[in-house]
Amino acid sequence: FNLSDQNDTLETSALQSADIQSISMLDTAQFLEAFTKYDVAAFAQSSFKSKSGKWMGEAGLRVDFNSFGEIVPSPKLGVVFRPSSKFKLRAYYGKGYRAPKSYYLFNNYTETAQNFGNGEKLKRHKVDINSEHLQGIEVGADWRVTNFWKVSLNYYAHYLQNRVLRQVFIPSQDSSQPQSQQQLIGFGYFNGASYSFLQSVMLVNTFTAKVGNVNLNLLVSYEYSKGKEHVDAPDDAPGNDVVSTG
């Protein structure tokens, strides 16, 4: 955003890179009122270790309060169990969130076709955009087979909710509706019920050797990943409301 000295408001340029999917529909003559968004957060963390030394871990909690009216807890928990000096198990869980960008919030607009070109400003489309939430888990095992060979097996899973998506209102073709509703055009962003899920299994073999003063390292790994995505489209978009990909 660029701040205008005369009007003390924000302006955006319509000319943007053709590589991005979302092009701002505002031109340099359209002004927005200055805005402020805030986030207040607190974080606490604690570490623990058993007397035997076989169990250890960390637990943490972050709580955010932002100007979108959200109170978002983000817990973190990691545990390691080492039954012997050559073998250990580990597990981790974490949750985080990403607030919607100001670009999304201030590019939600509606207009009617007959008003184009008459000097009226675009009207902001009042849509509450929620934050995106991400949860992740990791489970793994490390085994020191020999002094030169180490094996690690890991499983990951990520789950993303409230994805921010692009939406476009198209003119209605229903002749029974008033003309102003027939020609309603809009553009902006929304959450819907969209989500994406990704999981992966990774096997890693690490070989180390020393020849004279030279250290030799060899890493051999294999990973299998699979994901799924549900995209909730606007009701007025052509095609199916939900598109699933695997």
Buried (B, 14 or more C-beta within 10 A) or exposed (E): BEEBEEEEBBBBEEEEEEEEEEEBBBEEEBBBEEEEEEEEEEEEEEEEEEEEEEBBBBBBBBBBBBEBEEEBEBBBBBBBBBEEEEBBBBBBBBBBBEBBEBEBBBBBBBBBEEBEEEEEEBEBBEBEBBBBBBBBBBBBBBBBEEEEBBBBEBBBBBBBBBBBBBBEBEEBEEEEEEEEEBBBBBBBBBBBEBBBBBBBBBEBBBEBEEEEEEEEEEEEEEEEEEEEBBBBBBEEBEEEEEEEEE
